[in-house]
Amino acid sequence: MAQGNVVDVREVIDNAPLGGYQVLVITLALLVTMLDGYDILVLSFTAPALAKDMGRDVATFGPLFAAGFVALLVGSMIVSPFGDLWGRKGVMLGSMIVFIFFTFMPIVDPQYGHLLVYRFLGGLGLAGVTPTAAAIVTEYAPKKYRGMVVNIMYSGFGVGAVLGGLAASRMVPLYGWQAGFWVGTILPLILLPFVWALMPESVELMVAAGKKLGKVSSILRRVDARLRLTGNETFTMPPSPEKTGSVKDLFTGGRGYGTVLLWIVLFCALLDSSLIASWINAILNRSGMPADKAILSPVAQQLGGVIGTVLIALIIDRVGARLIAVTYLLAAISIGVIGYVAGNVALVLAVVFFAGFFGVGSQFSTQSVSTIYYPVKIRSTGIGWALGLGRAGTVVGPLWAVALLTGNWSIEKIFLVVAIPQLVAMVGIWLLAGRYPQLSRAKGGSGLGEAATH
């Protein structure tokens, strides 16, 4: 841990117990991610009521949805490098302030043209939250638990979507569409001062940048109460040649192959998850399922995704990234079966649940791999670009569904074809684990926790 008065901060964090301080960091990041998930989808929860109040057909809201998703795509790549350059915490707080403000603005100014601007600018703020939160959690989690706690943090997105959707379904009919936006404004506003006061900056980033070294001792004491520091220590990090926040360095040091594979895998995973979330209700309803039953299908998918993300998290550090290849295969099977059981409401909802369990769970587990794959100086950048390129799938997926529906494909063929991206993702993550042994126990690594040191 220390040699003389030299302390390796990465070694301290890697070998620390999972104590109260780390739980605090994880909990704050989980809450931030939950609110991020809610605010990304707030328009979905409120669109019918908002359109009625504006005297418009909800079909004209397509550009409003697109503005938010395009902002997430662009913002993930533009905003995330600043987390490496300026610090994770500052970018997270700034991003929260931006999305809080632009979630509030539709309440006082619900003009269609202005809403386009608000959704885009709010999306830029939302795009900066998850990469910085994931980077902080990665950097404070002990090696033994790293993959698990990052997965749990990512599950907050689905939890926020499920709880937000349930809350909106009760509040919007009673209090109008504004209630949905008030929830998306007030809750993160309450959380903001707690994040400011309690969320630490990345201690690794401070040491790497040679800044605020006076805080490093107090933070490390909270990370591991067993640590004995005299006040005369020199803090070090494993040598890292990367330039802070450099997109170019995502492809240097042998990382280029893995970077491309992560982008492909996340593109395929997010393509399928967004396609199913957006269109499974309409597809099942068109095939003859009653509307009041079909509307439960996206909820089943999201609920399965939350549970799958958490349960996969419990074993991913022991098994490594090859576990995700297996869960992608099971997701492909589950999706492919949907069309063949569509005549049985209970059975199709169960299959959709497992499609979310394995599909969404695999997606967030892949995002966990991306947080661990990149070294500290380019971690926020790597996460942001992986998410950004992956979110291109959220644009392609719904458009692909429209093409399948207008092509008069049978429901069986639609879901068989929709299963294909999961198979591509399966191959991609298997190749990634094979190329980088530190991501897989099968090749002699020690699970995902080790990858951060490569």
N, C-alpha and C positions, 0 to 999 in steps of 0.2 A: 504493500500500500504506500509506504513511504520509505525512502532511502535517505538517511540523514534528515535534512530539513526540506527535501524535495517530495512533493505530494502529487501523484498522478490522479487527477480528478475523475477521469474515466474509470480507473480501477476502483476508486472509492465507491462510486455510484454502482458499478457492476456488482460489487460484492456486498453491498448494503442489504439489510433486511427490508422487506416491503412494510414500512412503518407508517405511522400517522401522517408524516409530512408528504410522503409520496401519495398516499390515499387522498389527501387534500388536493394535491395537484391534479390527480386523475379525476376527482369528483368535479372540480371546477371546469376542466376541459370537457368532461361528459355533459355538464349542464350547458356549456357554450355550444357544443355540437348539437344538442337537442333543440335549442332555440334556432340555430342555423338551419336545421332540418325543417322546423316549422315555418320559418320565414321564407324559405325557398318555395314552399308549397302553399303559402297563404292565399295566393290568387286562385289556386285550384279549389280551395275550400269556400271561397267567397264569390267566385265568378258568376254563378247563376243569379244570385241576389243582386250583385253589383250591376250586371247587365240589365236586369229588370228595372232597377232604380234609374239607370241612365237611359232607358227606353231603347236599348240596342239588342240585337240578336247576339247571344253568347258566342255564336260561330265567328263573329267579328273580333273575338278576343285572341285569335291566333297570334297576331303580332305582339300582343302583350306577354303571352307565355314565351314566345321566341326571344323577346328582348331580355328577359331574365336569364334564360338558358345560355344565350350568346354571351351575356355579361359574365356568367360563371365560367364559361369556356375561356374567354379572353382574360378575365381577371385572374384566374388561377395561374396563368403564365406570366402576367405582368406584375401582379401584386406580390406573389410569393417570394421572388428574389429579395425584396426589401426586408423580409424576415431574417434573411442571412446577413444583410448589410446593416440594418438598423436595430435589429433585435426582435425576437419573437413577440415579446409581450407588448411592445409599443405598436407593432403592426396589428396585433390582435385587437388591442383597445381602439385604435384608429378605425379598423374595419368594422368593429361593433358600432361605433358612433355613426359611421356612414350608413350602415344598413338600418339602424334604429330610426335615424332621421327620415330616410326615404321610405320606410315602412309606415311612418306616421303621415307623411305628406298626402297620400291619397284620401285620408280622412277629411282634410280641410280643402282639398283641391282635386275633386274627382272628375277632371276633364280627360277625355280619352287621349288626346295628344300629349298632355302632361303626364298621364300615367305611363306612357311609353318611356319617357325620360326617367321617371321615378323607378320603374322596374329595372331599367338598365343600370342606373347608378347604384341602386340598392344591391343589385346582383354583383357589382364590382366589390362592394363591401363584404357581402356574404362570401365571395370567392377567397378573401384573405383570411378567413377565420379558421377553416379546417386545416390547411397546411401548417399554420403556426401552432395551433393547438396540438396537432399530431407530433410536430417536432419537439415541443416542450415535453409531452408525455414520454416520447421515446428517450429523451435525454435525462429524465429523472427516474425511469423504471430500472430496477435491477435486471441484470442480464437474464437471470433465471425466469423472470416473469414478463419480459419485454413484449414479446409477441402477443401474449394474453391481454395485457392491459391496453395496448394500442387497439386491439380488436374491440375490447369493451368500450373504449372511447368512441370508436366509429359506430358502434351500435346505437349511440345516442341519436344519430340522424334518423334512424327508423323509429326509435321511441318517440322522438319529437313529432314525426309525421303521423304515427298512430294516435298518440294522445291529442295532438293538435286537431286531427281530423274528427276525433270523437267530441272534443270540446266545441269545435266549430259547428258540428252537426246539431248541438244543443243550443248554442248561443246565437248563431246567425238567424234562425227562424224567430227567436224571441226579441233580439235587439238590433237586427239588421246586419248588413255586410260589414259595417264599421267595427262591429265587435271583434271580428277576426283580425283586423288590422290593429285594434287596440291591444289585443293579447300579444301580437307580434311586436308591439312597441313597449308596453309596460314591463313585461317579464324580463327582456334583456336589459332594460333601463335599471331595473332593480338589481340585476346581477352585475352590472358594470362596475359599481364601486367595490364589490367583493373581489372581482378579478383584478382591479387596480391595486387593492390593498394586499391581497393574499397570493396572487399568482406570481411565482418568481420568474425572473429572466433565466434563460439557459445559462447555467454556470459554465458549461463547456464553451459556449460562444463568448462569454466574458473573458475566459482564460485565453482562448484562441486569438481574441482581438486585443488582449492586454488592457482591458477596461474594467473599472469598478472592482478591482481585485480585493479591495477592503471588504466587500460583501461576500466574497467566496468562502472565507472561513466560517462565517455564521451560517451560510447555507449548507455547507458540508456537515457542520455539527448537527443540523436538523435532519439531514439525509441519513446520517449514521451516528447515533448518540455514543457509540463505542469509540469514536474517533477522538484522539487526544492531540490537540493542536496547541502550540506554544505562542503563536502570533508571529513567528519568524520564518514561516514556511515559504518556499517557492513553489508555485502551482504550475503544473505542466500538463500537456496533452500529448497523446501519441502524435508523432510527426505527420503532417498532412500537407501535401504540395498544392492543394486546390486553392484557387482564388475565390474569396468569399462571394457568394451569389452568382458565380459564373455558370451560364448555361453551357458554355463550351466544355466545362469540366464534367458535365454529365456523360460525356463521351470519351473522356481520357481515363488513364489508369486502369484500363481493362473493363470499364463500365459501359461502353457503347452498346455491346451486344445485349446486356441485361436491360439497359434503358429502352431500347427498341422493343424488346419482348414485353416489358412492363406496359409500354404504351399500347401495344397490340392487344394484350390480355385485357387491360382496363377498357379499351374501346369496345371490345366484344362484350364484356360483362355489363357495361353500362348501357350499351345498345339494347341488350335483351331486357334488362331490368326496367328501363324506361319504356320500351315497347309494351311490355306486359302491364306495367302500372297504368299506362295511358289508354290502352286499347282492349284489355281483356274483358272489361265490362261490356263494351260494345260488341265484341266478337261473340261472346257467350250469349248475349241478348239476341243477336241476329240469328244465332243457331237455334233459338227457341227457348232459352232459359228465361223464366220470368224476371222482369226488371228488378223487383225487390230482392231477388236472390243473386242475380248477376252483379249487383252493385257491391256485394260482399266480397267479390273475388279480389280486388286490389287490396282490401284490408287483410284478407288471408295471406296474400303475398308479403305484405309489409310485416305482419305479425310473425310469419315464418322467418323472414329475414332477420328480425331482431333476435329471435330465439336461436337461430342458426349461427349468427355472428358470435353470440356469447358462448354457446356450447363448443363451437370450433375453437374459440379462444382458449378454452380450458385445456386443450390438448395440443395446440399448434406448436408450443415451445418444445414439447417432448418429441414430436414427430418431424417437424420442419415443413418446408414449403410443398413437398410432394403430397402432403395431405390435401392441399388445395386442388391439386390435379384430380384427385379422386372425387372431391366434392363437386368440381365442375362436371365430371362425367355423370354423377348422380343428378345434377341439375339438368343436364341435357336429356336424360332419360325421363325425368319428371315432366319437363316441358313437352317432350314428344308424345307423352301419354295423354295430355290434357284433352286433345281433340277426340280421343277414342272413348272418353268417359263423360263427355259433355252432357249426355242425356240424364245423368244422375247427379242431382244438386249436391248432396252430401259428399259423394265421391270426388266430384270435380273440385270442390272447395278444399278437400283434403290434399288432392294432388297439387293444386295451386299453392297451398301452404308449403308443401315440400319443395316445390319449384323455387319459392322464396327462401326457404330454409337453406337449401344448397346453393342456389344462384346468388342471392343477395349476400348470404354468408360468405361465399367464395369471393365475391367482389370486394367486400370490406377486408377480408383476409389478405387479398392481393394488395390493397392499399396499405395494410400493415407491413407487408414485405417492402413496399416502396419507402416507408419511413425508416426502415432498418437498413436498407440497401445502401443509402447514401451517407457519406461522412458528414460531420457536423457543419462544415463551412458551406456546403451546398445542399443541406438536407431540406430546408424549406423550399428551395428552388426545385429540387428533384421531385418532392411531393407535389408541388403546384403544377409542374409541367406534366407529370403523369396524370394528375386529375384533369388538367386542362385538355390534354389529348384524349383522355378517356371520355370526357364530357362531350366531345364531338359525337360520340355514340348516342348521346341523349337527343341529339338533333336528327341523326340518321334513323334511329330506331322507329320513332313514330311515323316518319315519312315512308319507311319501308312497309310498315303495317298498312298504310293507306294503299300502297301499290298492290299488296297481296289481296286486300279486300276488294279493290276495284277490278282485280284480275279474276274475280269469281272463283277463287280457290276454295276447295272444301275445307272445313274446319280441321279435319285430320291432317291434310297436307300443310295448312298454315303453320300448325304447331310443330310438325316435323321439320319444316324449314327453319322456323324460329329457333329450334334446338341447335342448329349448326354452329352459331357463334360460341356456344358453350364448349363445343368440341375443339374449336380453334383455341379458345382460352385454356382448355385442358392441356393441349399440346404445348402451348407457349409457356405455361408455368412449369411443366415437366422439363422442358429444355432449360429453363432458367435454373431450376434446382440442380439439374445435372451439370451445368456449366460452372455453378458457384457452390461448391460443397458446403460452405458455411451456412447455406440456407436449408440444408437437409441433413438429418442424422444419417440417412442411408449411405451417404458418401463419407461419413466420418466426422461431420461437423457436430456441433452441440446444440443444434436447433437454431431458431430465428434469433435468439438473443445474442449470438456470437457475431452476427453479420455486421453490426454497427462498427466493429473494429477493423473491418477490412479496408 
